[in-house]
């Protein structure tokens, strides 16, 4: 496993871990983007599942602590390296947690040829309106260590991503992102939320985990997936008048699915793949697999 903090951002071929090349993109591409963690290994199940449905999957590995905009810039650069293939097949961006904000940012920063090839953007448990406090960002880091292991660089006081997520950065990045997106309507967007207000932090069921969840719920005070509120996860609240934005929360296991398991739930993955196909992520070769 490469550490993107040391080796730099990379666009990897599905769960294989090797760098994506133009020769790999033989069909519609789905780019999976991890959240506030050091790596995207926890996205392997979804990547493999996408491949089984005739899609080419890639996982974007990046340093998630230096800024949402920095990550988006790197993603656009890595997509540029396979642009000749991607512009023929089309692609979608799927981001989990903070990765959804990276996807949204990259979508508005794409070069014209890549923007034409972008079919849709999906956000899973994404704090589309930011988090409430630095304390909650601390819990996000605890969650990250639980799914991806500790990272010595994650808890720097000047963590730029932390400032952006809490909307305490001078440029109010998240607010500006929503302003830039409004009225564009170039591609459909889907947000997905979980409904289980419990987060795995440390040993499941342990005293520390139970105490941490009590603190999280006291801070959130409304429906959430254990970390991100339903109000923030629902992209329609950022685009109240847009018909191109949809939200998914009516799947049968919503009440049993928390922030961690949004990307590990087969029903969610199936619904997302179906939605992407219905919104243009399909080529003749892909149709023949149906």
N, C-alpha and C positions, 0 to 999 in steps of 0.2 A: 504493500500500500504506500503510495506516494503521499508526502505531506505537502499540500499546496502552499503552505506558509513558507516552506523552504525551497520547493521546486517550481513554484509558480502555478498559475491556473492552467487547467487542462480540460479538454473536451474528450471524454473517454468513451469507447465503444461499449455500451451497455454494461453488463456485469463483468466483462472480460478484463477491464482495467487498463487496456492498452489505448493509446491515443487514436481517436477517430481520424480516418483518412477519407479523401474523396471516393476511393474505391469501395468503401464500406457503405456509402449512401446509395443503395440500389432501389430504394423505395422511400415512401414518406417517412420523415424523421421526427421523432419525439425527443426533445431535450428536457431531461429531468434535472431540477436545480434544488440542492439541499438547503437547509435552513442555517440557523446560528450554530454551526458545528464545524469541526475541522475537516470532515470528509463526507462524501455521499454514499458510503457503503450501505447505509440502511435503506437505500433506494433500489438495491439489486433485485428484490422480488418484483417490484413494479416494472423495472427495466426488462426483466426476463419475460414477464407477462405481456408486455407490449410487443416483444419480438414474436411471441406465440400467436399474436393476432395480425401478423403480417407487416408490422411496423419496424423500422430501424430505430433502436433506442441509443441514446447517448446520455451520459451523466456529466454534468458540469461540476468540476472540482475547483474550489476557489478559497481564498482566505476571506472568511466572512466577517472579520473584525475591523477591516480598514475602510469600510463604507459600502453602502448599497450601490452607489454610483460607480465606484471603482470596480466592483464585481461585474456590473452590467457592461462597462467598457471592455473588460477582458472577455466576456462572453461574446460580444459583437466581434471582437478581433478573432476569436477562435472559430466562430461561424464563418468569418471571411475566408478562412483557410480551406473550407469545404464548399464555398459559395457556388462554384461551378456545378456541383452535383445537386446541392440543396435547392437551387433555383429551378431545377427541372422536376424535382419530386415534391416540393413543398415541405413545410415543417410547422410544428407547434411547440410552444414552451409550456412546461408544467412545473410550477414552483411550490415547494412545501415550506410553510412558515415564512421566514424572511426571504426564502427563495422566490416566493411569489412576487415580492417587491422588486427583486432583481429581474424577474421575467418582465414585469410591467415596464421597468426602466429601460431594459434592453430593447423592448418593442418600439419605443419611441425614439431610440437612438440608432436603429438599423439603417444601413445604407439603402438607397432606393431599390436596388435589385433584390436584397434580402427582405425588405419590407413587403414587396409584392409577393414573395414566396411564403410569408408568414400567414398561416391559416387561422390560428386561434391562440389564446392565452388562457391557461387554467391556474387558479391559485387554490391551494389546499391548506386550510387552517392558517391563512396569512393575516397578520395584523395590518389590514389595508388602511386603517386609520391610526396606526401606531399603538404602542402599549401605554399603560397609564403611569408607570414610574420606573425609576432605576432599579427598584427592588424587584419588579417583575422581570426586568432584563436579567437580573441575577438568577432568578428561577429558570429563565430560558437557558442560561449557561449551565445550570445544574442539570437540566433536561438534556442538553447537548452532551455533557460528559457521560450521561447514562447511556445514550445511544451510540456515541462515537469515541468515548474515552477522553481522559483529561488532556488539555492542551495548555502548555505553559504560557502562551501568549494571549489567552482568551480574556483574562481579567485585568487588562491594562486600564488604568484610570481614564486615559484619554481615548478609549475605544470609540472610534468614529461611528461605527454602526449603532452602538448603544445610544449615542446622542441623537442619531437620526430616528431610531425606533421610538424614543421617548419624546420626540419632537421638541427637543431642547437645543438643537443645532441652530446656528445663526441663520442658515438659509431655509429652515423649515422644509426640508427636503420632501417629505411625504406629501405635504400640502401642495407644494409646487408641482410634484409629479401628477397629482390628480388634476390640477389646473391645466397642465400641458396635454393631458389625455382627453379632456372634455371636448366633445364636438368632432373628434377625429373620425370615429366610426369605421376605421379601415379593416378591422378584424373583430370577430366576436370574442367575448370574454365570459368565463365561467368561474364562479367561486364555489368552494365546497367547504362545509363546516362539519365538525364533530359535535356530539351532544353530551358526552360523558365528562362531567366536571371533576376529573381526577387525573393527576399527572404522575407518571413514574419518575421518582427522583431517588436514586439510591436503591437499596434493597426493597423489593416490592412488599408492601404490607408492614415495613419496619416503622419504628417509632418516629424516626427522622422524616420519613416519607409522609406519614400521617400529619405530623406537625407542619411540614412545609405546605401541604395541601390546605390546611386550615388557614394559613397565612395568605395563600394565593386566593382562596375564595373570599376572604375578608377584604382583600384589595380589589377584586373584580366586582363582586356584588351583583352579578347578573348572569344570564345564561352564557356558558362558555364551554370550551373543549378541554378544560383543565389548565389552559394558559392564555388562549385568545378568546375574547368575547364574541358572541354571535354577531353583535352589531358591527364589530370591526372586521370580522371574517366575511361578511356579506358585502360584496362589491357594489351591490345596488345602492347602498348608502353613500358611496362615493360618487355614483353617477345616477342620481335620482330620476333623471328624465331620459336615460338612454335605453333604447330597446335592444341594443346589442350586448347587454350585460345580463347574465342569468345567474341564479344561485341554486345550489343543490343541497337540500337538507332533509328531503322527504324519503331517503332510502331507508330500508327496513331496519338497519342496524345503527341508525344515527344515535340513538340513546345509549348505545354500548360502545361507541367509538370515540376515543379521545385524541388529543393532539398527536401523540406518538403513532397511533394505529391508523390514522387517516391514510397513510401510504402503505399500510400493510393489510388493508381490508380489500378482499377480492371484489365485493359488491361495488365499492367505490371505484376501483380500477376499471371494472367492466363498464360502469356508467360513464366514466370519463372517456374511455376509449370510444364508446358508442357516440357520445356527444361530439368528440373531435371528428369522427367519420362523417357525422351528419352536417358538420360545418366545414367541409372541404378538404379534409386530410385523407384524400383517396386518389389513387392513380389507377390506370387500367390494370397494371400488374397486381395492385392490391385488391381490386374488384374480383379478379379471378380466384382469389383465395376465399371469397365469401360463399 
